[in-house]
Amino acid sequence: MGAGIGAINLKRTVIETRIGDVTRAVFNDFQLGDVDLSRATEGITRPIVEAAFGVGIGAGHTHFDIGYRYRAVYRMASTLDFSQVTAGIGYRF
């Protein structure tokens, strides 16, 4: 188990293959996303917290590892959170 706090720098960019950067047009026309993030030209920095847990299982020389992380960004107009699942297999000497 684990937990952490920190900071994350976010920058939203929407690219259309023929036109190029359409970030401002997407926000102005469709009002999608967080206002601060959509209007930031250099990005914004916000606090982030995370919780993690995992398990490692050893069987002979083989080692299995499975983990999960949940992260949430605060001080945003809309909720921004994301998860990560990892799995690994290795050989122990």
CYANA upper distance limits for C-alpha pairs under 8 A (distance plus 0.5 A):
  1 MET  CA     51 ALA  CA      8.12
  1 MET  CA     52 ALA  CA      6.02
  1 MET  CA     53 PHE  CA      4.59
  1 MET  CA     54 GLY  CA      7.00
  2 GLY  CA     51 ALA  CA      6.29
  2 GLY  CA     52 ALA  CA      5.40
  2 GLY  CA     53 PHE  CA      6.59
  3 ALA  CA     49 VAL  CA      7.95
  3 ALA  CA     50 GLU  CA      5.93
  3 ALA  CA     51 ALA  CA      4.82
  3 ALA  CA     52 ALA  CA      6.45
  4 GLY  CA     49 VAL  CA      6.16
  4 GLY  CA     50 GLU  CA      5.70
  4 GLY  CA     51 ALA  CA      7.10
  5 ILE  CA     47 PRO  CA      7.83
  5 ILE  CA     48 ILE  CA      6.22
  5 ILE  CA     49 VAL  CA      4.88
  5 ILE  CA     50 GLU  CA      6.89
  6 GLY  CA     47 PRO  CA      6.31
  6 GLY  CA     48 ILE  CA      5.81
  6 GLY  CA     49 VAL  CA      6.93
  7 ALA  CA     45 THR  CA      6.94
  7 ALA  CA     46 ARG  CA      6.07
  7 ALA  CA     47 PRO  CA      4.97
  7 ALA  CA     48 ILE  CA      5.87
  8 ILE  CA     45 THR  CA      5.95
  8 ILE  CA     46 ARG  CA      6.06
  8 ILE  CA     47 PRO  CA      6.83
  8 ILE  CA     48 ILE  CA      6.82
  8 ILE  CA     73 VAL  CA      8.35
  9 ASN  CA     43 GLY  CA      6.91
  9 ASN  CA     44 ILE  CA      6.00
  9 ASN  CA     45 THR  CA      4.73
  9 ASN  CA     46 ARG  CA      7.06
 10 LEU  CA     37 LEU  CA      7.70
 10 LEU  CA     43 GLY  CA      5.75
 10 LEU  CA     44 ILE  CA      5.85
 10 LEU  CA     45 THR  CA      6.73
 10 LEU  CA     46 ARG  CA      8.38
 11 LYS  CA     37 LEU  CA      7.00
 11 LYS  CA     38 SER  CA      8.47
 11 LYS  CA     40 ALA  CA      7.69
 11 LYS  CA     41 THR  CA      8.20
 11 LYS  CA     42 GLU  CA      7.31
 11 LYS  CA     43 GLY  CA      4.68
 11 LYS  CA     44 ILE  CA      7.07
 12 ARG  CA     23 THR  CA      7.80
 12 ARG  CA     37 LEU  CA      6.80
 12 ARG  CA     38 SER  CA      6.64
 12 ARG  CA     43 GLY  CA      7.80
 13 THR  CA     21 ASP  CA      7.48
 13 THR  CA     22 VAL  CA      8.22
 13 THR  CA     23 THR  CA      5.94
 14 VAL  CA     21 ASP  CA      6.32
 14 VAL  CA     22 VAL  CA      6.02
 14 VAL  CA     23 THR  CA      5.14
 14 VAL  CA     26 VAL  CA      8.21
 15 ILE  CA     19 ILE  CA      8.15
 15 ILE  CA     20 GLY  CA      5.62
 15 ILE  CA     21 ASP  CA      5.03
 15 ILE  CA     22 VAL  CA      6.29
 15 ILE  CA     23 THR  CA      7.60
 16 GLU  CA     20 GLY  CA      5.47
 16 GLU  CA     21 ASP  CA      6.88
 16 GLU  CA     22 VAL  CA      7.09
 22 VAL  CA     26 VAL  CA      6.64
 23 THR  CA     27 PHE  CA      6.98
 23 THR  CA     38 SER  CA      7.63
 24 ARG  CA     28 ASN  CA      6.49
 24 ARG  CA     38 SER  CA      7.50
 24 ARG  CA     39 ARG  CA      7.62
 25 ALA  CA     29 ASP  CA      6.30
 26 VAL  CA     30 PHE  CA      6.12
 26 VAL  CA     31 GLN  CA      7.45
 26 VAL  CA     32 LEU  CA      7.51
 27 PHE  CA     31 GLN  CA      4.92
 27 PHE  CA     32 LEU  CA      5.83
 27 PHE  CA     33 GLY  CA      7.70
 27 PHE  CA     38 SER  CA      6.93
 33 GLY  CA     37 LEU  CA      7.92
 33 GLY  CA     38 SER  CA      7.06
 33 GLY  CA     78 SER  CA      8.00
 34 ASP  CA     38 SER  CA      6.48
 34 ASP  CA     76 MET  CA      7.49
 34 ASP  CA     77 ALA  CA      6.27
 34 ASP  CA     78 SER  CA      6.36
 35 VAL  CA     39 ARG  CA      6.68
 35 VAL  CA     77 ALA  CA      7.63
 36 ASP  CA     40 ALA  CA      6.53
 36 ASP  CA     44 ILE  CA      8.18
 36 ASP  CA     76 MET  CA      8.18
 36 ASP  CA     77 ALA  CA      8.21
 37 LEU  CA     43 GLY  CA      7.29
 37 LEU  CA     44 ILE  CA      7.09
 40 ALA  CA     44 ILE  CA      7.07
 46 ARG  CA     73 VAL  CA      7.12
 46 ARG  CA     74 TYR  CA      6.87
 46 ARG  CA     75 ARG  CA      6.97
 46 ARG  CA     76 MET  CA      8.30
 47 PRO  CA     73 VAL  CA      6.41
 47 PRO  CA     74 TYR  CA      6.09
 47 PRO  CA     75 ARG  CA      7.74
 48 ILE  CA     71 ARG  CA      7.29
 48 ILE  CA     72 ALA  CA      6.13
 48 ILE  CA     73 VAL  CA      4.92
 48 ILE  CA     74 TYR  CA      6.63
 49 VAL  CA     71 ARG  CA      6.19
 49 VAL  CA     72 ALA  CA      6.07
 49 VAL  CA     73 VAL  CA      7.20
 50 GLU  CA     69 ARG  CA      7.29
 50 GLU  CA     70 TYR  CA      5.98
 50 GLU  CA     71 ARG  CA      4.78
 50 GLU  CA     72 ALA  CA      6.97
 51 ALA  CA     69 ARG  CA      6.23
 51 ALA  CA     70 TYR  CA      5.89
 51 ALA  CA     71 ARG  CA      7.17
 52 ALA  CA     67 GLY  CA      7.82
 52 ALA  CA     68 TYR  CA      6.13
 52 ALA  CA     69 ARG  CA      4.81
 52 ALA  CA     70 TYR  CA      6.93
 53 PHE  CA     67 GLY  CA      6.25
 53 PHE  CA     68 TYR  CA      6.08
 53 PHE  CA     69 ARG  CA      7.21
 54 GLY  CA     65 ASP  CA      7.78
 54 GLY  CA     66 ILE  CA      5.97
 54 GLY  CA     67 GLY  CA      4.36
 54 GLY  CA     68 TYR  CA      6.61
 55 VAL  CA     65 ASP  CA      6.35
 55 VAL  CA     66 ILE  CA      6.00
 55 VAL  CA     67 GLY  CA      6.90
 56 GLY  CA     63 HIS  CA      7.47
 56 GLY  CA     64 PHE  CA      6.08
 56 GLY  CA     65 ASP  CA      4.83
 56 GLY  CA     66 ILE  CA      6.96
 57 ILE  CA     63 HIS  CA      6.24
 57 ILE  CA     64 PHE  CA      5.58
 57 ILE  CA     65 ASP  CA      6.87
 58 GLY  CA     62 THR  CA      6.41
 58 GLY  CA     63 HIS  CA      4.92
 58 GLY  CA     64 PHE  CA      6.80
 59 ALA  CA     63 HIS  CA      6.76
 61 HIS  CA     91 TYR  CA      6.01
 61 HIS  CA     92 ARG  CA      5.29
 61 HIS  CA     93 PHE  CA      7.10
 62 THR  CA     89 ILE  CA      7.66
 62 THR  CA     90 GLY  CA      6.29
 62 THR  CA     91 TYR  CA      5.22
 62 THR  CA     92 ARG  CA      6.49
 63 HIS  CA     89 ILE  CA      6.13
 63 HIS  CA     90 GLY  CA      5.56
 63 HIS  CA     91 TYR  CA      6.52
 63 HIS  CA     92 ARG  CA      7.21
 64 PHE  CA     87 ALA  CA      8.04
 64 PHE  CA     88 GLY  CA      6.30
 64 PHE  CA     89 ILE  CA      5.09
 64 PHE  CA     90 GLY  CA      7.03
 65 ASP  CA     86 THR  CA      8.44
 65 ASP  CA     87 ALA  CA      6.07
 65 ASP  CA     88 GLY  CA      5.51
 65 ASP  CA     89 ILE  CA      6.78
 66 ILE  CA     85 VAL  CA      8.11
 66 ILE  CA     86 THR  CA      6.20
 66 ILE  CA     87 ALA  CA      4.92
 66 ILE  CA     88 GLY  CA      6.96
 67 GLY  CA     85 VAL  CA      6.29
 67 GLY  CA     86 THR  CA      5.60
 67 GLY  CA     87 ALA  CA      6.90
 68 TYR  CA     83 SER  CA      7.80
 68 TYR  CA     84 GLN  CA      6.16
 68 TYR  CA     85 VAL  CA      5.05
 68 TYR  CA     86 THR  CA      6.85
 69 ARG  CA     83 SER  CA      6.07
 69 ARG  CA     84 GLN  CA      5.58
 69 ARG  CA     85 VAL  CA      7.06
 70 TYR  CA     81 ASP  CA      7.93
 70 TYR  CA     82 PHE  CA      6.52
 70 TYR  CA     83 SER  CA      5.00
 70 TYR  CA     84 GLN  CA      7.06
 71 ARG  CA     81 ASP  CA      6.02
 71 ARG  CA     82 PHE  CA      5.93
 71 ARG  CA     83 SER  CA      6.74
 72 ALA  CA     79 THR  CA      8.48
 72 ALA  CA     80 LEU  CA      6.57
 72 ALA  CA     81 ASP  CA      4.74
 72 ALA  CA     82 PHE  CA      7.14
 73 VAL  CA     79 THR  CA      7.92
 73 VAL  CA     80 LEU  CA      6.01
 73 VAL  CA     81 ASP  CA      6.58
 74 TYR  CA     79 THR  CA      8.27
 74 TYR  CA     80 LEU  CA      8.14
 76 MET  CA     80 LEU  CA      7.94
